[in-house]
Amino acid sequence: MMNLSKPMTAVLLLTLLAPLSGCVSMVIGAGATVGVAAMEERPLKVHLRDTTIATEIRYNLVEASEKFITGVGIEVYEGKALITGVVENEAMRAQALKLVWKVEGLKDVYNELQVGDNGITNFAKDSWVTTQLKSKTTFDQDVLAINYKIETVNGVVYLIGIAQSKREIDKVIAHARSLGYVKRVISHVRIKKVAS
């Protein structure tokens, strides 16, 4: 078990993220985040709260063990956390869930962590599936793709977000199932309530 102080964990996170950002890209990234949030169904306030929750979850996991850095994926949507990935054993799965629930503001947690091994081949295939599905939904004029978060682990596609209608989520699921290697699709997407 890795026990880092908060400053040390912050340094570790900054070190890991440094190659991905610079002053200019951080400013552009912040602007892009606001722009993306403005187009989503989630109000900006909810989007920012979800981002804060996801960051706190990552912090808790990194502080607990370096094994959680690459093995666990986190998506937070409307206060609901989707936790995906592969961990070595049930004890790690339980520990991750406990660490997630430590974060204030969570409404629910979808614990989709798998126990076992996710080799480099599976990781590459999963990344390909996620990329292909994002592309298909983005170019489908009947799907508001910005409202979906997609994770793929060992051929299982996980979805979270807001669908405009049952027809829309059915299309997204059909796109996922049309991709080779996809074994199952698990949806935690809610359908938008129509104003009466």
C-alpha positions in Angstrom: 0.0 0.0 0.0 1.3 3.4 -1.0 0.8 6.1 1.7 1.5 9.6 0.3 1.0 12.9 1.9 -1.4 15.3 0.2 1.4 17.5 -1.1 3.3 14.5 -2.4 0.1 13.1 -4.1 -0.5 16.5 -5.7 3.1 16.6 -7.0 2.6 13.0 -8.4 -0.6 14.0 -10.2 1.0 17.2 -11.6 3.9 15.1 -12.8 1.6 12.7 -14.5 -0.4 15.4 -16.1 2.4 17.8 -17.0 3.1 16.3 -20.4 -0.6 16.8 -21.3 -0.8 20.5 -20.5 1.0 23.8 -20.6 -0.1 27.3 -19.8 -1.8 27.8 -23.1 -3.4 24.4 -23.3 -4.7 24.8 -19.7 -6.4 28.1 -20.7 -7.8 26.6 -23.9 -8.8 23.4 -21.9 -10.7 25.5 -19.4 -12.5 27.4 -22.1 -13.3 24.2 -23.9 -14.7 22.7 -20.8 -17.0 25.7 -20.3 -18.0 25.5 -24.0 -18.7 21.8 -23.8 -20.6 22.2 -20.5 -22.8 24.9 -22.2 -23.8 22.5 -24.9 -24.6 19.6 -22.6 -27.9 18.9 -20.8 -26.2 19.3 -17.5 -26.1 22.9 -16.3 -22.6 24.3 -15.9 -22.9 24.2 -12.1 -23.6 20.4 -12.2 -20.8 19.8 -14.8 -18.3 21.6 -12.5 -19.6 19.7 -9.4 -19.2 16.4 -11.3 -15.7 17.3 -12.4 -14.8 18.1 -8.7 -16.2 14.8 -7.5 -14.3 12.9 -10.2 -11.1 14.7 -9.2 -11.6 13.9 -5.5 -12.3 10.2 -6.3 -9.1 10.0 -8.3 -7.2 11.6 -5.5 -8.5 9.1 -3.0 -7.6 6.2 -5.2 -4.1 7.5 -6.1 -3.4 8.1 -2.4 -4.5 4.6 -1.5 -2.5 2.6 -4.1 -0.6 3.2 -7.4 -2.4 0.2 -8.7 -5.6 2.3 -8.9 -3.9 4.9 -11.2 -4.2 2.9 -14.4 -6.6 0.2 -13.5 -9.7 2.3 -12.7 -11.7 4.6 -14.9 -14.0 7.2 -13.4 -16.9 9.0 -15.0 -19.3 11.2 -13.0 -22.5 12.4 -14.4 -25.2 14.3 -12.3 -23.6 13.2 -9.1 -23.5 9.5 -10.1 -20.1 7.9 -10.4 -19.5 5.1 -13.0 -16.4 3.2 -11.8 -14.9 0.9 -14.4 -11.7 -1.0 -15.0 -10.0 -4.2 -13.8 -8.5 -4.8 -10.3 -6.6 -7.8 -9.1 -9.0 -9.2 -6.5 -12.3 -8.6 -4.6 -10.5 -6.9 -1.7 -9.2 -4.2 -4.1 -12.7 -3.9 -5.6 -14.2 -3.4 -2.1 -11.4 -0.9 -1.2 -12.0 1.1 -4.3 -15.7 1.3 -3.7 -15.1 2.4 -0.1 -12.7 5.2 -1.3 -15.3 6.4 -3.9 -18.0 6.7 -1.3 -15.8 8.9 0.9 -16.4 11.8 -1.5 -19.2 14.1 -0.6 -21.9 15.0 -3.0 -22.3 11.5 -4.6 -25.8 10.4 -5.2 -25.0 6.9 -6.5 -22.1 4.7 -7.5 -22.3 2.2 -10.4 -19.5 -0.2 -9.4 -18.6 -1.9 -12.7 -15.1 -2.9 -11.6 -14.1 -6.3 -12.9 -11.7 -8.6 -11.1 -9.1 -10.3 -13.1 -6.6 -9.3 -15.8 -6.8 -6.7 -18.5 -3.8 -7.3 -20.7 -2.4 -4.8 -23.1 -4.2 -6.5 -26.0 -7.6 -6.0 -24.3 -6.7 -2.5 -23.4 -5.9 -1.7 -27.1 -9.2 -3.3 -28.3 -11.2 -1.5 -25.6 -9.7 1.8 -26.6 -10.5 1.1 -30.2 -14.1 0.3 -29.3 -14.5 3.5 -27.2 -13.0 5.6 -30.0 -15.2 4.0 -32.7 -18.4 4.4 -30.6 -17.6 8.0 -29.9 -17.1 8.6 -33.6 -20.3 6.8 -34.6 -22.4 8.7 -32.1 -20.8 12.1 -32.9 -21.6 11.7 -36.6 -25.1 10.3 -36.1 -27.4 13.3 -36.5 -30.0 11.5 -34.4 -27.7 11.3 -31.3 -26.6 14.2 -29.1 -23.3 12.5 -28.4 -22.0 15.2 -26.0 -24.4 13.9 -23.4 -22.8 10.5 -23.2 -19.7 9.2 -21.4 -18.3 5.9 -22.7 -16.0 3.4 -21.2 -15.0 -0.1 -22.5 -13.4 -2.8 -20.4 -12.7 -6.4 -21.7 -15.3 -5.9 -24.5 -18.0 -4.6 -22.2 -19.3 -1.1 -23.1 -20.5 1.1 -20.2 -22.6 4.2 -20.9 -23.6 7.0 -18.6 -25.3 10.3 -19.4 -28.7 11.7 -20.6 -30.6 10.4 -23.7 -33.0 12.7 -25.4 -35.4 9.7 -25.9 -35.6 6.0 -25.7 -35.0 5.9 -29.5 -31.7 7.8 -29.1 -30.3 5.5 -26.4 -31.4 2.5 -28.5 -29.4 3.9 -31.4 -26.3 4.4 -29.2 -26.6 0.8 -27.9 -27.1 -0.5 -31.5 -23.9 1.4 -32.6 -22.0 -0.2 -29.8 -23.3 -3.7 -30.6 -22.4 -3.3 -34.3 -18.7 -3.1 -33.3 -16.7 -6.3 -33.4 -15.3 -7.4 -30.0 -18.2 -5.9 -28.0 -19.6 -8.6 -25.8 -22.2 -6.6 -23.9 -23.5 -3.1 -23.4 -24.4 -1.8 -19.9 -26.3 1.4 -19.8 -26.6 3.8 -16.9 -28.1 6.5 -19.1 -31.3 8.2 -18.0 -33.8 9.4 -20.5 -34.6 13.1 -20.4 -37.9 14.1 -19.0 -40.1 15.8 -21.6 -41.6 19.1 -20.3 -45.4 18.8 -20.3 
